Amino acid sequence: MNYARSIEFFERARQVVAGGVNSNVRAASHPVPLFYREGRGARLFDVDGNEYIDYCLGQGPLLLGHSHPRVLDAVRQQLERGQLYAGQHELEILVAEKLRQHIPCAELVRFSSSGSEAVHIALRVARAFTGRTKIVKFEGHYHGWLDNILVSVNPETLDRQPVRESRGQPESVLEDVIVLPWNDATQLHETLAAFAQQIAAVIMEPVMCNTGCIPPEPGYLETARELCTRYGIVLIFDEIITGFRLGLGGAQAFFGVTPDLAVFGKALGSGFPISCLAGKRALMEGIANFSVVHAGTYNANPVSLAAAWATLEELEQNGETHYRTLFTLGEKLMRGIAEIAERQGRSVTVQGLGPMFHVAFTRRSRIRDAREYRDVDVAEYAAFAYRLQERGIRVIPRGIWYLSTAHTEEDIARTLERVAAALPTVPRCGGGRSR
Ligand SMILES: Cc1ncc(COP(=O)(O)O)c(C=O)c1O
């Protein structure tokens, strides 16, 4: 592949944009963070004219693929009528009504613009409701980049104590966070019983998608639900990734466990900035009576809501086909990658649910939590991601693959051919360490 223009653009970008990228995670690409000029369906085109089958999909939001006509039409129509009113408009009601119809915990909702903001208001609501301050989160789970929750995400730096992920985060944030291993019902039980009077909320990704793609152990979500109810603790599902990807009702409908609060983003807006806090009426009452502050210039902006409306309409009307495609093709791809790796004698584990899954170089046949994830060879995967990019397949360099409804059987077959060609060129870095 020729990346000459991307390299040139990146040199220019570095002169004016800090680090040359506008989100730290984008820096991980080789030979430089690429510049793109067009996305269509499951395809992405860079400024050098290279074409990719895209499994990054905007880091998840493009559930319907790039430039879905229904979404773009709705946005175009809205743009003709203005982009921001700082006032009420009907789409707020229409989208909220749809969310209430599909999402079990969504008795009331509030819109924001990013997942991090939605998490922020969820934690504030939980603290206001309970009058307590501590939050329980889990190792490896990511809930956005804001100070009070960016704790103990990176498996490599996990410690027995909560760990800040960024310079500049005040040490004081750690006072209010309790970090536990995920999928360990016993530890959760012991901690909630011991500190019940101080804990406002338990927050989790109901499928841990930010460190591997790790589903909950059977019964784990139910146990968390039962314990939170017993101790008067607010259960928050961070559905920024699972929302709409596992079904219109998110992970909570998929697994049949209803949290008190949930946050949605990414796929809700098909790439337009929107997020949402959805929750039980009693909890949302703090916002409803305005004693809990939630504000934002861009909250519920009509352009993003038009995109959300069109996305939900599409999923409602063609959901059966779409979710069948996402699960069937995703599982086919997962199986195919695992079979190729096995044939080639590579230690690769593929796990997840289909619409999103994770590929890891490791000797472990299964990864169950962030500590086990430390046996994943991330350098080997990054090399694999680059070899795939060289063959026209775009994946996120840290292992997660997203499917869209625009991917076809042919895309999957082509992808598997390229996986088979790329894998032998990936240097063996050790296939995962054993601890
Ligand atoms: C589970 C989860 N929660 C929250 C966020 C933060 O969302 P945003 O990047 O829109 O602020 C992310 C982003 O990747 C996420 O994966």
The ligand as an ORCA input file, in Angstrom:
! r2SCAN-3c Opt
* xyz 0 1
  C     -18.172      1.381     27.239
  C     -17.839      2.814     26.945
  N     -18.310      3.762     27.764
  C     -18.072      5.072     27.541
  C     -17.321      5.475     26.466
  C     -17.058      6.944     26.240
  O     -17.773      7.376     25.132
  P     -17.294      8.673     24.312
  O     -16.025      8.300     23.627
  O     -18.438      8.926     23.358
  O     -17.124      9.773     25.297
  C     -16.806      4.516     25.582
  C     -15.996      4.914     24.420
  O     -15.402      4.135     23.745
  C     -17.073      3.152     25.833
  O     -16.589      2.179     25.044
*
